[in-house]
Amino acid sequence: MSKEVLLNLICGDNEECREELLNIPKELNSFLGSSQLTPSLKSFTPPLLKQVENLGDYEALVGDQSLGQLIVARKLASMYGGSFRGWSEDYCPICGRRPQLFLVRKVNSAFFEGKERVARCVCGFTWRYKWWRCPNCGVEGRENFDVFINEKLEGIFFNKCRRCGFVHVEAYGEVDEVAQYALRILANHVA
């Protein structure tokens, strides 16, 4: 999958749009690195973002509620992600969002090669996830999804739940951070 194809699908010839999309990871990391704040948790109950006592300090620091929450969630994922290794719920234990991006990876065993499907949340937390399950309403089974493909996006499938209309993306192979954001944006347009 080409990052250039994704940029063209989302931005077309709009250079400002392309530049902003390419800079998302760098901008987020600059906020993460520049802050001396540490999230203070009331309790260690998922989702952790709802337990942050000083969330308003981050929101005030960056001047935007959503961006402040994303920065705190990314920080929490790096600090506490390992504490949720066996997570299997339909929402992220760090930020509480429903996963919209799923990465499909090859796994090798002693006898055969298989695949695993992992949810990749926008905060950076990743966990194993069931095949053909809607993270929004919980319906299971291939028959409950319409699958959309774009022939320019090899290895990318947009799955729309027939019950609730939620769209999530399955990406096969390596997907860098810019492409992950771009795929989430495209999923919102499939809906």
MDTraj code that builds the backbone (N, CA, C; nanometers):
import mdtraj as md
import numpy as np

residues = "MET SER LYS GLU VAL LEU LEU ASN LEU ILE CYS GLY ASP ASN GLU GLU CYS ARG GLU GLU LEU LEU ASN ILE PRO LYS GLU LEU ASN SER PHE LEU GLY SER SER GLN LEU THR PRO SER LEU LYS SER PHE THR PRO PRO LEU LEU LYS GLN VAL GLU ASN LEU GLY ASP TYR GLU ALA LEU VAL GLY ASP GLN SER LEU GLY GLN LEU ILE VAL ALA ARG LYS LEU ALA SER MET TYR GLY GLY SER PHE ARG GLY TRP SER GLU ASP TYR CYS PRO ILE CYS GLY ARG ARG PRO GLN LEU PHE LEU VAL ARG LYS VAL ASN SER ALA PHE PHE GLU GLY LYS GLU ARG VAL ALA ARG CYS VAL CYS GLY PHE THR TRP ARG TYR LYS TRP TRP ARG CYS PRO ASN CYS GLY VAL GLU GLY ARG GLU ASN PHE ASP VAL PHE ILE ASN GLU LYS LEU GLU GLY ILE PHE PHE ASN LYS CYS ARG ARG CYS GLY PHE VAL HIS VAL GLU ALA TYR GLY GLU VAL ASP GLU VAL ALA GLN TYR ALA LEU ARG ILE LEU ALA ASN HIS VAL ALA".split()
xyz = np.array([
    [0.0842, -0.1169, 0.0000],
    [0.0000, 0.0000, 0.0000],
    [0.0893, 0.1239, 0.0000],
    [0.0564, 0.2146, -0.0845],
    [0.1354, 0.3356, -0.1001],
    [0.0758, 0.4509, -0.0196],
    [0.1620, 0.5170, 0.0559],
    [0.1188, 0.6350, 0.1308],
    [0.0728, 0.7435, 0.0335],
    [0.1375, 0.7491, -0.0819],
    [0.1022, 0.8486, -0.1837],
    [-0.0408, 0.8287, -0.2332],
    [-0.0821, 0.7041, -0.2505],
    [-0.2196, 0.6749, -0.2935],
    [-0.3183, 0.7245, -0.1884],
    [-0.2890, 0.6989, -0.0615],
    [-0.3762, 0.7460, 0.0465],
    [-0.3850, 0.8985, 0.0482],
    [-0.2715, 0.9640, 0.0335],
    [-0.2712, 1.1103, 0.0312],
    [-0.3550, 1.1632, -0.0847],
    [-0.3442, 1.0994, -0.2006],
    [-0.4233, 1.1420, -0.3168],
    [-0.5724, 1.1214, -0.2938],
    [-0.6091, 1.0088, -0.2318],
    [-0.7506, 0.9821, -0.2068],
    [-0.8124, 1.0832, -0.1112],
    [-0.7362, 1.1235, -0.0111],
    [-0.7893, 1.2153, 0.0895],
    [-0.7752, 1.3613, 0.0472],
    [-0.6586, 1.3979, -0.0033],
    [-0.6285, 1.5388, -0.0273],
    [-0.6335, 1.5818, -0.1733],
    [-0.6247, 1.4873, -0.2643],
    [-0.6173, 1.5261, -0.4049],
    [-0.4931, 1.6095, -0.4284],
    [-0.5092, 1.7257, -0.4912],
    [-0.3963, 1.8147, -0.5206],
    [-0.3744, 1.9212, -0.4135],
    [-0.4487, 1.9155, -0.3041],
    [-0.4385, 2.0163, -0.1987],
    [-0.3103, 1.9925, -0.1176],
    [-0.2077, 2.0719, -0.1471],
    [-0.0771, 2.0543, -0.0826],
    [-0.0820, 2.0805, 0.0677],
    [-0.1635, 2.1752, 0.1103],
    [-0.1749, 2.2052, 0.2533],
    [-0.2307, 2.0846, 0.3289],
    [-0.3322, 2.0210, 0.2727],
    [-0.3911, 1.9010, 0.3322],
    [-0.2867, 1.7902, 0.3420],
    [-0.2124, 1.7695, 0.2350],
    [-0.1095, 1.6647, 0.2325],
    [-0.0041, 1.6894, 0.3405],
    [0.0400, 1.8145, 0.3494],
    [0.1421, 1.8493, 0.4478],
    [0.0914, 1.8278, 0.5906],
    [-0.0324, 1.8681, 0.6170],
    [-0.0895, 1.8496, 0.7507],
    [-0.0998, 1.7021, 0.7864],
    [-0.1439, 1.6205, 0.6929],
    [-0.1570, 1.4772, 0.7185],
    [-0.0204, 1.4134, 0.7432],
    [0.0784, 1.4515, 0.6652],
    [0.2136, 1.3977, 0.6831],
    [0.2752, 1.4394, 0.8166],
    [0.2341, 1.5537, 0.8695],
    [0.2932, 1.6061, 0.9929],
    [0.2227, 1.5618, 1.1206],
    [0.1124, 1.4889, 1.1103],
    [0.0383, 1.4490, 1.2308],
    [0.1276, 1.3805, 1.3344],
    [0.2005, 1.2740, 1.2994],
    [0.2824, 1.2077, 1.4027],
    [0.3871, 1.3001, 1.4648],
    [0.4519, 1.3809, 1.3822],
    [0.5556, 1.4718, 1.4328],
    [0.4959, 1.5749, 1.5289],
    [0.3804, 1.6285, 1.4934],
    [0.3148, 1.7275, 1.5795],
    [0.2738, 1.6662, 1.7137],
    [0.2146, 1.5470, 1.7090],
    [0.1745, 1.4812, 1.8341],
    [0.2955, 1.4531, 1.9218],
    [0.4023, 1.4045, 1.8612],
    [0.5228, 1.3749, 1.9383],
    [0.5849, 1.5007, 1.9971],
    [0.5721, 1.6132, 1.9281],
    [0.6273, 1.7372, 1.9837],
    [0.5505, 1.7781, 2.1096],
    [0.4189, 1.7587, 2.1105],
    [0.3404, 1.7881, 2.2306],
    [0.3754, 1.6908, 2.3427],
    [0.3943, 1.5638, 2.3078],
    [0.4270, 1.4638, 2.4093],
    [0.5616, 1.4934, 2.4737],
    [0.6587, 1.5295, 2.3924],
    [0.7927, 1.5533, 2.4432],
    [0.8083, 1.6837, 2.5183],
    [0.7283, 1.7844, 2.4834],
    [0.7463, 1.9160, 2.5443],
    [0.6793, 1.9294, 2.6806],
    [0.5866, 1.8436, 2.7125],
    [0.5118, 1.8568, 2.8372],
    [0.5842, 1.7903, 2.9539],
    [0.5919, 1.8633, 3.0631],
    [0.6494, 1.8083, 3.1857],
    [0.5412, 1.7466, 3.2745],
    [0.4165, 1.7548, 3.2295],
    [0.3045, 1.7006, 3.3070],
    [0.3050, 1.5482, 3.3043],
    [0.2569, 1.4894, 3.4113],
    [0.2374, 1.3452, 3.4182],
    [0.0923, 1.3206, 3.4557],
    [0.0236, 1.2334, 3.3810],
    [-0.1166, 1.2060, 3.4148],
    [-0.1289, 1.1493, 3.5560],
    [-0.2220, 1.2028, 3.6319],
    [-0.2488, 1.1569, 3.7675],
    [-0.3816, 1.0810, 3.7667],
    [-0.3769, 0.9509, 3.8000],
    [-0.4959, 0.8658, 3.7942],
    [-0.5666, 0.8568, 3.9290],
    [-0.7006, 0.8706, 3.9254],
    [-0.7830, 0.8496, 4.0455],
    [-0.7854, 0.7021, 4.0810],
    [-0.7978, 0.6178, 3.9772],
    [-0.7970, 0.4729, 3.9961],
    [-0.7459, 0.4087, 3.8681],
    [-0.7111, 0.2832, 3.8773],
    [-0.6583, 0.2100, 3.7617],
    [-0.7706, 0.1283, 3.6983],
    [-0.8797, 0.1959, 3.6637],
    [-0.9980, 0.1325, 3.6065],
    [-1.0143, 0.1780, 3.4621],
    [-1.0252, 0.0838, 3.3677],
    [-1.0433, 0.1228, 3.2273],
    [-1.1787, 0.1878, 3.2036],
    [-1.1836, 0.2797, 3.1099],
    [-1.0702, 0.3377, 3.0384],
    [-0.9949, 0.4380, 3.1261],
    [-0.8640, 0.4295, 3.1195],
    [-0.7790, 0.5117, 3.2061],
    [-0.7966, 0.6612, 3.1828],
    [-0.8257, 0.7004, 3.0586],
    [-0.8409, 0.8430, 3.0291],
    [-0.9472, 0.9079, 3.1176],
    [-1.0529, 0.8331, 3.1496],
    [-1.1597, 0.8871, 3.2350],
    [-1.1162, 0.8985, 3.3808],
    [-1.0025, 0.8408, 3.4144],
    [-0.9529, 0.8440, 3.5518],
    [-0.8471, 0.9521, 3.5749],
    [-0.8133, 1.0269, 3.4706],
    [-0.7070, 1.1276, 3.4819],
    [-0.7599, 1.2530, 3.5511],
    [-0.7022, 1.2821, 3.6666],
    [-0.7462, 1.3972, 3.7463],
    [-0.7018, 1.5305, 3.6864],
    [-0.5865, 1.5319, 3.6228],
    [-0.5318, 1.6578, 3.5708],
    [-0.5468, 1.6704, 3.4188],
    [-0.6506, 1.6106, 3.3632],
    [-0.6747, 1.6164, 3.2185],
    [-0.6920, 1.7606, 3.1705],
    [-0.7587, 1.8416, 3.2485],
    [-0.7796, 1.9820, 3.2125],
    [-0.6498, 2.0592, 3.1946],
    [-0.5453, 2.0199, 3.2677],
    [-0.4156, 2.0868, 3.2530],
    [-0.3593, 2.0652, 3.1129],
    [-0.3735, 1.9431, 3.0609],
    [-0.3266, 1.9127, 2.9251],
    [-0.4094, 1.9877, 2.8214],
    [-0.5409, 1.9878, 2.8415],
    [-0.6297, 2.0563, 2.7474],
    [-0.5972, 2.2053, 2.7428],
    [-0.5688, 2.2643, 2.8584],
    [-0.5328, 2.4064, 2.8635],
    [-0.3967, 2.4304, 2.7983],
    [-0.3040, 2.3379, 2.8173],
    [-0.1694, 2.3515, 2.7622],
    [-0.1709, 2.3583, 2.6096],
    [-0.2526, 2.2729, 2.5464],
    [-0.2555, 2.2697, 2.3992],
    [-0.3683, 2.3538, 2.3414],
    [-0.4613, 2.3978, 2.4250],
    [-0.5691, 2.4845, 2.3793],
    [-0.6814, 2.4147, 2.3055],
    [-0.6895, 2.2828, 2.3197],
    [-0.7944, 2.2082, 2.2500],
    [-0.8275, 2.0827, 2.3305],
    [-0.9557, 2.0616, 2.3572],
    [-0.9967, 1.9484, 2.4398],
    [-0.9632, 1.8141, 2.3745],
    [-1.0000, 1.7964, 2.2485],
    [-0.9768, 1.6681, 2.1809],
    [-0.8284, 1.6369, 2.1677],
    [-0.7500, 1.7370, 2.1304],
    [-0.6058, 1.7167, 2.1170],
    [-0.5433, 1.6867, 2.2530],
    [-0.5868, 1.7573, 2.3558],
    [-0.5368, 1.7307, 2.4905],
    [-0.5654, 1.5881, 2.5341],
    [-0.6862, 1.5405, 2.5057],
    [-0.7222, 1.4031, 2.5414],
    [-0.6401, 1.3011, 2.4627],
    [-0.6166, 1.3279, 2.3342],
    [-0.5360, 1.2362, 2.2534],
    [-0.3928, 1.2298, 2.3045],
    [-0.3367, 1.3433, 2.3397],
    [-0.1996, 1.3464, 2.3905],
    [-0.1895, 1.2698, 2.5220],
    [-0.2852, 1.2897, 2.6117],
    [-0.2846, 1.2169, 2.7390],
    [-0.3028, 1.0672, 2.7145],
    [-0.3935, 1.0311, 2.6242],
    [-0.4166, 0.8892, 2.5947],
    [-0.2908, 0.8241, 2.5390],
    [-0.2205, 0.8926, 2.4508],
    [-0.0956, 0.8375, 2.3961],
    [0.0091, 0.8203, 2.5062],
    [0.0134, 0.9161, 2.5967],
    [0.1077, 0.9069, 2.7086],
    [0.0703, 0.7887, 2.7993],
    [-0.0586, 0.7736, 2.8276],
    [-0.1050, 0.6612, 2.9101],
    [-0.0754, 0.5274, 2.8430],
    [-0.0935, 0.5209, 2.7111],
    [-0.0667, 0.3960, 2.6382],
    [0.0798, 0.3569, 2.6503],
    [0.1688, 0.4552, 2.6424],
    [0.3110, 0.4223, 2.6548],
    [0.3474, 0.3857, 2.7986],
    [0.2799, 0.4454, 2.8954],
    [0.3101, 0.4184, 3.0363],
    [0.2495, 0.2868, 3.0858],
    [0.1241, 0.2585, 3.0454],
    [0.0497, 0.1486, 3.1063],
    [0.0007, 0.0417, 3.0089],
    [0.0325, 0.0548, 2.8817],
    [-0.0161, -0.0412, 2.7826],
    [0.0161, -0.1857, 2.8172],
    [0.1337, -0.2097, 2.8722],
    [0.1742, -0.3453, 2.9082],
    [0.0887, -0.4083, 3.0169],
    [0.0180, -0.3277, 3.0922],
    [-0.0677, -0.3790, 3.1997],
    [-0.1949, -0.4443, 3.1469],
    [-0.2226, -0.4254, 3.0180],
    [-0.3463, -0.4776, 2.9596],
    [-0.3182, -0.5780, 2.8477],
    [-0.2149, -0.6580, 2.8623],
    [-0.1746, -0.7534, 2.7576],
    [-0.2850, -0.8506, 2.7186],
    [-0.3672, -0.8936, 2.8093],
    [-0.4724, -0.9901, 2.7796],
    [-0.6067, -0.9268, 2.7460],
    [-0.6089, -0.7989, 2.7157],
    [-0.7334, -0.7261, 2.6906],
    [-0.8091, -0.7869, 2.5735],
    [-0.9418, -0.8013, 2.5894],
    [-1.0218, -0.8612, 2.4812],
    [-1.1577, -0.7939, 2.4646],
    [-1.1722, -0.6750, 2.5179],
    [-1.3005, -0.6048, 2.5087],
    [-1.3135, -0.5318, 2.3749],
    [-1.4323, -0.4739, 2.3526],
    [-1.4608, -0.4026, 2.2280],
    [-1.4184, -0.2561, 2.2319],
    [-1.3574, -0.2117, 2.3378],
    [-1.3119, -0.0735, 2.3489],
    [-1.1700, -0.0723, 2.4045],
    [-1.1017, 0.0364, 2.3819],
    [-0.9637, 0.0503, 2.4271],
    [-0.9595, 0.0747, 2.5782],
    [-0.8750, 0.0009, 2.6524],
    [-0.8673, 0.0209, 2.7967],
    [-0.7970, 0.1513, 2.8356],
    [-0.7315, 0.2123, 2.7397],
    [-0.6602, 0.3368, 2.7669],
    [-0.7520, 0.4574, 2.7481],
    [-0.8112, 0.4703, 2.6279],
    [-0.8895, 0.5912, 2.5979],
    [-1.0400, 0.5664, 2.5875],
    [-1.0810, 0.4409, 2.5794],
    [-1.2232, 0.4094, 2.5738],
    [-1.2836, 0.4100, 2.4345],
    [-1.2044, 0.4417, 2.3328],
    [-1.2574, 0.4457, 2.1959],
    [-1.2793, 0.3052, 2.1407],
    [-1.3705, 0.2962, 2.0460],
    [-1.3906, 0.1726, 1.9703],
    [-1.2842, 0.1695, 1.8611],
    [-1.2174, 0.0579, 1.8422],
    [-1.1123, 0.0543, 1.7398],
    [-1.1711, 0.0649, 1.5998],
    [-1.1049, 0.1420, 1.5169],
    [-1.1494, 0.1599, 1.3791],
    [-1.0487, 0.1002, 1.2816],
    [-0.9288, 0.0700, 1.3297],
    [-0.8238, 0.0151, 1.2452],
    [-0.7767, -0.1181, 1.3021],
    [-0.7708, -0.2175, 1.2147],
    [-0.7223, -0.3500, 1.2529],
    [-0.6067, -0.3873, 1.1624],
    [-0.4971, -0.4294, 1.2230],
    [-0.3803, -0.4717, 1.1480],
    [-0.3782, -0.6235, 1.1457],
    [-0.3582, -0.6790, 1.0287],
    [-0.3517, -0.8239, 1.0137],
    [-0.2057, -0.8597, 0.9907],
    [-0.1546, -0.9437, 1.0785],
    [-0.0127, -0.9796, 1.0761],
    [0.0044, -1.1295, 1.0612],
    [0.1149, -1.1665, 0.9991],
    [0.1495, -1.3083, 0.9897],
    [0.2079, -1.3526, 1.1231],
    [0.1709, -1.4727, 1.1637],
    [0.2302, -1.5331, 1.2827],
    [0.2780, -1.6721, 1.2445],
    [0.3931, -1.7068, 1.2930],
    [0.4503, -1.8375, 1.2625],
    [0.4461, -1.9259, 1.3853],
    [0.4138, -2.0509, 1.3621],
    [0.4219, -2.1497, 1.4692],
    [0.5172, -2.2584, 1.4213],
    [0.5328, -2.3603, 1.4996],
    [0.6255, -2.4672, 1.4639],
    [0.5832, -2.5408, 1.3370],
    [0.4522, -2.5443, 1.3085],
    [0.4047, -2.6260, 1.1976],
    [0.3443, -2.5492, 1.0811],
    [0.2919, -2.4307, 1.1055],
    [0.2255, -2.3590, 0.9968],
    [0.2309, -2.2079, 1.0206],
    [0.1948, -2.1370, 0.9153],
    [0.1880, -1.9915, 0.9237],
    [0.0424, -1.9509, 0.9328],
    [0.0126, -1.8604, 1.0203],
    [-0.1246, -1.8133, 1.0349],
    [-0.1280, -1.6617, 1.0356],
    [-0.2436, -1.6079, 1.0716],
    [-0.2599, -1.4632, 1.0790],
    [-0.3313, -1.4290, 1.2083],
    [-0.2986, -1.3136, 1.2612],
    [-0.3706, -1.2619, 1.3767],
    [-0.4210, -1.1225, 1.3424],
    [-0.5302, -1.0876, 1.4042],
    [-0.5928, -0.9573, 1.3815],
    [-0.5827, -0.8790, 1.5114],
    [-0.5197, -0.7624, 1.5035],
    [-0.5053, -0.6804, 1.6227],
    [-0.5697, -0.5442, 1.6004],
    [-0.6380, -0.4969, 1.7026],
    [-0.6962, -0.3631, 1.6995],
    [-0.5849, -0.2641, 1.7296],
    [-0.5806, -0.1575, 1.6531],
    [-0.4811, -0.0515, 1.6752],
    [-0.5565, 0.0781, 1.7005],
    [-0.5593, 0.1187, 1.8255],
    [-0.6325, 0.2394, 1.8641],
    [-0.5518, 0.3639, 1.8276],
    [-0.6202, 0.4738, 1.8127],
    [-0.5556, 0.6000, 1.7785],
    [-0.4583, 0.6439, 1.8881],
    [-0.4781, 0.5976, 2.0115],
    [-0.3866, 0.6324, 2.1209],
    [-0.2573, 0.5511, 2.1159],
    [-0.2536, 0.4469, 2.0334],
    [-0.1335, 0.3659, 2.0204],
    [-0.1435, 0.2288, 2.0845],
    [-0.2465, 0.2039, 2.1636],
    [-0.2614, 0.0732, 2.2269],
    [-0.3079, -0.0291, 2.1231],
    [-0.2519, -0.1491, 2.1311],
    [-0.2837, -0.2569, 2.0377],
    [-0.3214, -0.3813, 2.1162],
    [-0.4285, -0.4508, 2.0713],
    [-0.4677, -0.5756, 2.1352],
    [-0.5292, -0.6705, 2.0332],
    [-0.5164, -0.8010, 2.0619],
    [-0.5762, -0.9024, 1.9739],
    [-0.7269, -0.8865, 1.9718],
    [-0.7836, -0.9126, 1.8531],
    [-0.9267, -0.8928, 1.8378],
    [-0.9846, -1.0041, 1.7519],
    [-1.1079, -1.0411, 1.7807],
    [-1.1751, -1.1479, 1.7067],
    [-1.1953, -1.1095, 1.5605],
    [-1.1947, -1.2087, 1.4745],
    [-1.2264, -1.1889, 1.3342],
    [-1.3777, -1.1714, 1.3211],
    [-1.4187, -1.0874, 1.2297],
    [-1.5595, -1.0663, 1.1944],
    [-1.6467, -1.0347, 1.3160],
    [-1.6016, -0.9397, 1.3948],
    [-1.6795, -0.8897, 1.5080],
    [-1.6828, -0.7376, 1.4989],
    [-1.8013, -0.6803, 1.5160],
    [-1.8150, -0.5344, 1.5132],
    [-1.7770, -0.4790, 1.6503],
    [-1.6795, -0.3880, 1.6563],
    [-1.6407, -0.3311, 1.7851],
    [-1.7431, -0.2331, 1.8413],
    [-1.8403, -0.1959, 1.7606],
    [-1.9405, -0.1007, 1.8066],
    [-2.0624, -0.1693, 1.8675],
    [-2.1174, -0.2706, 1.7993],
    [-2.2400, -0.3349, 1.8496],
    [-2.2193, -0.4803, 1.8911],
    [-2.1026, -0.5389, 1.8600],
    [-2.0716, -0.6743, 1.9042],
    [-2.1228, -0.7867, 1.8165],
    [-2.1915, -0.7562, 1.7064],
    [-2.2413, -0.8616, 1.6185],
    [-2.1215, -0.9370, 1.5584],
    [-2.1370, -1.0670, 1.5411],
    [-2.0287, -1.1493, 1.4875],
    [-2.0739, -1.2250, 1.3636],
    [-1.9766, -1.2564, 1.2776],
    [-2.0018, -1.3372, 1.1588],
    [-1.9848, -1.2585, 1.0303],
    [-1.9223, -1.3191, 0.9324],
    [-1.8952, -1.2551, 0.8029],
    [-2.0228, -1.2038, 0.7367],
    [-2.1324, -1.2759, 0.7554],
    [-2.2594, -1.2393, 0.6917],
    [-2.3146, -1.1054, 0.7418],
    [-2.2590, -1.0518, 0.8488],
    [-2.3071, -0.9259, 0.9063],
    [-2.2295, -0.8032, 0.8588],
    [-2.1448, -0.8211, 0.7575],
    [-2.0618, -0.7109, 0.7096],
    [-2.0660, -0.6982, 0.5584],
    [-2.0684, -0.5739, 0.5122],
    [-2.0432, -0.5436, 0.3721],
    [-1.8964, -0.5050, 0.3641],
    [-1.8259, -0.5600, 0.2666],
    [-1.6828, -0.5340, 0.2528],
    [-1.6601, -0.4483, 0.1286],
    [-1.5895, -0.3378, 0.1477],
    [-1.5586, -0.2465, 0.0384],
    [-1.4084, -0.2447, 0.0154],
    [-1.3701, -0.2426, -0.1097],
    [-1.2283, -0.2338, -0.1439],
    [-1.2093, -0.1226, -0.2460],
    [-1.0900, -0.0701, -0.2499],
    [-1.0491, 0.0249, -0.3523],
    [-0.9288, -0.0400, -0.4180],
    [-0.9360, -0.0647, -0.5469],
    [-0.8292, -0.1395, -0.6129],
    [-0.6937, -0.0696, -0.6037],
    [-0.6917, 0.0586, -0.5720],
    [-0.5652, 0.1301, -0.5542],
    [-0.5021, 0.1002, -0.4184],
    [-0.5816, 0.0491, -0.3252],
    [-0.5337, 0.0219, -0.1890],
    [-0.5203, -0.1284, -0.1676],
    [-0.4115, -0.1829, -0.2125],
    [-0.3889, -0.3268, -0.2006],
    [-0.3760, -0.3673, -0.0535],
    [-0.4476, -0.4723, -0.0153],
    [-0.4407, -0.5222, 0.1216],
    [-0.5232, -0.4440, 0.2218],
    [-0.6125, -0.3575, 0.1742],
    [-0.6962, -0.2757, 0.2622],
    [-0.8425, -0.3092, 0.2364],
    [-0.9153, -0.3386, 0.3445],
    [-1.0571, -0.3727, 0.3349],
    [-1.1359, -0.2868, 0.4333],
    [-1.2441, -0.2275, 0.3850],
    [-1.3330, -0.1484, 0.4694],
    [-1.4553, -0.2343, 0.4984],
    [-1.4778, -0.2663, 0.6245],
    [-1.5888, -0.3524, 0.6652],
    [-1.6961, -0.2681, 0.7329],
    [-1.8165, -0.2704, 0.6751],
    [-1.9281, -0.1936, 0.7303],
    [-2.0288, -0.2895, 0.7920],
    [-2.0563, -0.2687, 0.9204],
    [-2.1505, -0.3537, 0.9924],
    [-2.2917, -0.3296, 0.9388],
    [-2.3604, -0.4364, 0.9052],
    [-2.4973, -0.4247, 0.8545],
    [-2.5961, -0.3902, 0.9651],
    [-2.5608, -0.4207, 1.0889],
    [-2.6518, -0.3932, 1.2000],
    [-2.6477, -0.2469, 1.2432],
    [-2.5269, -0.1931, 1.2659],
    [-2.5173, -0.0572, 1.3213],
    [-2.4534, 0.0447, 1.2270],
    [-2.3932, -0.0007, 1.1171],
    [-2.3325, 0.0909, 1.0212],
    [-2.1893, 0.1322, 1.0515],
    [-2.1324, 0.0811, 1.1613],
    [-1.9943, 0.1157, 1.1971],
    [-1.8988, 0.0619, 1.0908],
    [-1.8016, 0.1438, 1.0519],
    [-1.7031, 0.1030, 0.9518],
    [-1.5666, 0.0917, 1.0179],
    [-1.5025, -0.0217, 0.9966],
    [-1.3642, -0.0363, 1.0412],
    [-1.2798, -0.0849, 0.9235],
    [-1.1494, -0.0675, 0.9366],
    [-1.0551, -0.0980, 0.8294],
    [-0.9663, -0.2136, 0.8715],
    [-0.9460, -0.3069, 0.7791],
    [-0.8465, -0.4123, 0.7984],
    [-0.7323, -0.3857, 0.7022],
    [-0.6113, -0.3812, 0.7560],
    [-0.4930, -0.3555, 0.6744],
    [-0.3962, -0.4719, 0.6888],
    [-0.3608, -0.5316, 0.5761],
    [-0.2665, -0.6426, 0.5735],
    [-0.1279, -0.5879, 0.5439],
    [-0.0291, -0.6302, 0.6210],
    [0.1074, -0.5835, 0.6006],
    [0.1412, -0.4671, 0.6921],
    [0.2570, -0.4084, 0.6667],
    [0.3050, -0.2972, 0.7488],
    [0.2331, -0.1678, 0.7110],
    [0.1908, -0.0940, 0.8117],
    [0.1208, 0.0326, 0.7903],
    [0.1838, 0.1365, 0.8830],
    [0.2459, 0.2388, 0.8244],
    [0.3093, 0.3400, 0.9096],
    [0.2037, 0.4304, 0.9732],
    [0.2492, 0.5173, 1.0623],
    [0.1556, 0.5973, 1.1421],
    [0.0734, 0.6950, 1.0577],
    [0.1349, 0.7558, 0.9574],
    [0.0610, 0.8475, 0.8700],
    [-0.0493, 0.7710, 0.7978],
    [-0.0166, 0.6530, 0.7460],
    [-0.1161, 0.5710, 0.6759],
    [-0.2277, 0.5279, 0.7707],
    [-0.1950, 0.5012, 0.8964],
    [-0.2983, 0.4637, 0.9933],
    [-0.3994, 0.5762, 1.0118],
    [-0.3522, 0.6992, 1.0252],
    [-0.4441, 0.8130, 1.0376],
    [-0.5262, 0.8293, 0.9105],
    [-0.4608, 0.8156, 0.7952],
    [-0.5301, 0.8309, 0.6671],
    [-0.6395, 0.7258, 0.6509],
    [-0.6127, 0.6026, 0.6910],
    [-0.7132, 0.4961, 0.6793],
    [-0.8328, 0.5230, 0.7699],
    [-0.8083, 0.5770, 0.8882],
    [-0.9204, 0.6117, 0.9769],
    [-1.0067, 0.7219, 0.9145],
    [-0.9417, 0.8175, 0.8514],
    [-1.0162, 0.9247, 0.7840],
    [-1.1005, 0.8665, 0.6714],
    [-1.0420, 0.7788, 0.5908],
    [-1.1166, 0.7174, 0.4803],
    [-1.2336, 0.6342, 0.5311],
    [-1.2157, 0.5653, 0.6424],
    [-1.3247, 0.4835, 0.6981],
    [-1.4466, 0.5696, 0.7286],
    [-1.4244, 0.6901, 0.7742],
    [-1.5364, 0.7802, 0.8029],
    [-1.6103, 0.8215, 0.6765],
    [-1.5418, 0.8188, 0.5640],
    [-1.6061, 0.8540, 0.4369],
    [-1.6801, 0.7359, 0.3753],
    [-1.6415, 0.6143, 0.4114],
    [-1.7116, 0.4951, 0.3620],
    [-1.8500, 0.4879, 0.4244],
    [-1.8586, 0.5304, 0.5512],
    [-1.9863, 0.5262, 0.6227],
    [-2.0868, 0.6129, 0.5519],
])
top = md.Topology()
chain = top.add_chain()
for i, resn in enumerate(residues, 1):
    res = top.add_residue(resn, chain, resSeq=i)
    for name in ("N", "CA", "C"):
        top.add_atom(name, md.element.get_by_symbol(name[0]), res)
traj = md.Trajectory(xyz[None], top)
